[in-house]
């Protein structure tokens, strides 16, 4: 199973990061960021695929979200997937470019592909959605971009970093604040005997 989607539009601008501000006495400073005025370049889109079971990721950048770009992305993805895989289940959302006539014609040419459309208003079912947050953190957070080419380079390097340190991507939230269980004898349930 492969989760497919696009992240965008992304523009060349400053992306806010987090910086620790240490309080200096009774009056603490506030974290500030330089205001980013104006547009410097055309926005673009990042198309991505995530194999949740292994953690493998594949991204490609495009200047627009068109059917032709989506078909080109699927063709690149076909080359990325191992030819020994007999069936490819691609989980996608209900965007009109994902179900266009050219995409429907992609299926007979590639019979191992099967598109699974997630229900409307259920983006959380696609595992690539939380992975986009990770990619934004690796590629964009806390940086300033003056051109679309810089964003493309940052996304390429972040994807390579992710693939070098990949792990299976698990759906759901981690439970951080769970009280540890004490080993020992279980408590007797509070029931009345008749």
N, C-alpha and C positions, 0 to 999 in steps of 0.2 A: 504494500500500500504506500502510495506517495501522496503527500498533501501539496497542492499547488495553489498559488495565489500571487497577487502583486501588492507591493508596498508603494504607495505614492499618493499624490505627486510629491516628489522631493525637490527642493530648490536649493540653489547655492546661497547659503546664508550662515548665520551663526546658530549653532545648536547648543542650548543651555546644558551645562554640566553641574556637578555638585562640587562645592569647595567648602572645606571646613573653616569656619570663622571662630577663632578662640575669643571668648569674652575677656575684655581688658578692664577689670574692675567692675564698679557698679553699672556702668553704661557699656553695653555690648554693641559691637558694630553689626551692621546688617550686611549680608552677602549681596553684592551688586554685580550687575553684568552690563557691559557696554550695549547701548541701544543699537540695533541693527536696522539702518534705514535703507530703503530702496531694494530693487531687484537687480541682480547682476547677471543672471543667465536664465535660460529657459529651464523650466522644471522637467523632470523625467520620472520614469517609473522603474522600479526594481521588480523583476519577475523572479519567483523562487519556487523551489521544490525541496521538500524535506521527507526523508525516509525515517519515520519516527522510530522504527524498531532498531535501527543501527545508529541513527544520528547523522547520517550523511546529508549534506545540503548542497544545493546547486543554485546559483543565482546568475541572472543576466540582466543588464541594464538597457533600457530603451528610452528614446525621447518622447514616446507617446504610447497610449494604451489603445492599440488598434488590433483588429483581427489579424492583420498581416504579421504584426509583431508577436502575437500570441501563437500563431502557427509556426513562426520561426523559432520561438522558445520551445515549443513542443518537439520540433525537429532536433534542436540541440539536446533536449532532454532524452530523446530516443537514442542518441549516440552515447549519452552518459550512462544510461541503464545497461546493465550486463545483458548481452544477447542470450545468455542461458536462462534468463527469467522468462517463464512461459506466459504469465499473466500480470499485467500492470493495472492496478486499480488506482485511478487518479481522483482524489477527493477535491472538488472545486465548488466555488460558490455560484450563485445564479446570475452572474454578470452577463450581459448580452453578448460580449465578445467570446465568452466561454461556450456558448451554444449557437454560434453563428453557422451559416451554411458551410463555410470553409472548414470549420472544426468538425462538423458532421461528415464531411468528405475525407477528413484525416483518418477517421475510424476504418473505412474499408482498406485504405492503404497500409494501415498498421493494425492488424486484427488482434494483437495481444493486448491492446489498450481497451480499458473500460472506464468511462467517466461516471463517477458517483457524485450527484449534485446534493449538497447539504440543504436542509430545509431553510426556508426564509427566516430571517431573524434568529439564526442559530449559528453565528460565526464562531462561537466558542467550541463547536464540535470539530472544527478544522484545527489540527495540531500546529499548523504553520502560523496561526495567529499569535500565540504566545512566543513563538520563536522569532517573529519579527521584532519583538521588544528586545530580545537578546542581540539580534543583529544591529538594531539601532544603537544599542549601548556600545557594541564593539566598534562600529564604523563611524557613527555620527556624533555621539554625545560629547559635549565639551570642546568641539572643534569648529573652526570657521572655514567655510568653503567659498572661493571666489568664482569657480567655474564648475560646470557639470562634469567635466573630465576628472576633477579632483574627487567628486562624490563616487564616480564609477571606480576609481582606483581604491578608494577607502572601502567600498563594498566588496571588491574583489579580494583585498587583503584580509578583511574581516571574515569572509567566507572561507578563505584558505586557513586562517587561524582556527576557526570553528572545526573544520574538517581534520585539522591536525590534533585537536583536543576533543574530538567528538565523544559523545556518550548517548545511549538510548534516551530519547526524549519522552518523558512520562507525562500523561495527561493528568491534570489535577493540581491541587495546591499542596505544597509541603506543609506539614504540621510542625511548626517551630516551638510552640509553647505547650507541649504536652507534658504533664507531670510524669516523672518516671515511676514505673511500677516497682513495688518492693517485692523481692523474692520471698517466698514463704508459704504458709498455709493460707488457703482461701478462707474468707469470712463465711460463717454459717448464715444462710438466708434467714430473714426475720419472718417466719411463718408460725402460725398457731397450730399446735397439734390437737386433734380431737380425741 
